[in-house]
């Protein structure tokens, strides 16, 4: 798609791409140059206090738990008014 650079180095992302990538005002985009090309990549900013959730180890554990749930290997037990997964 051909777009024109405006004043102050601004370009408009074509609406078809905005819809396809589900971009919204305020989304963050990383811009880099590689071999003479401009690459624009949507990114999600994760607060530092939630970075642990994105670690490879945590995600691997999440996949394991999801597999256990699918296989019916997770049970619940009631302790008074509280429920715990075991």
Secondary structure, DSSP 4 states (H G I P E B T S, - for coil): ------GGG-----HHHHHHTT--TT-EEEEEEETTEEEEEEE----GGGGGGGSHHHHHHHHHHHHHHHTT---EEEETTEEEE-
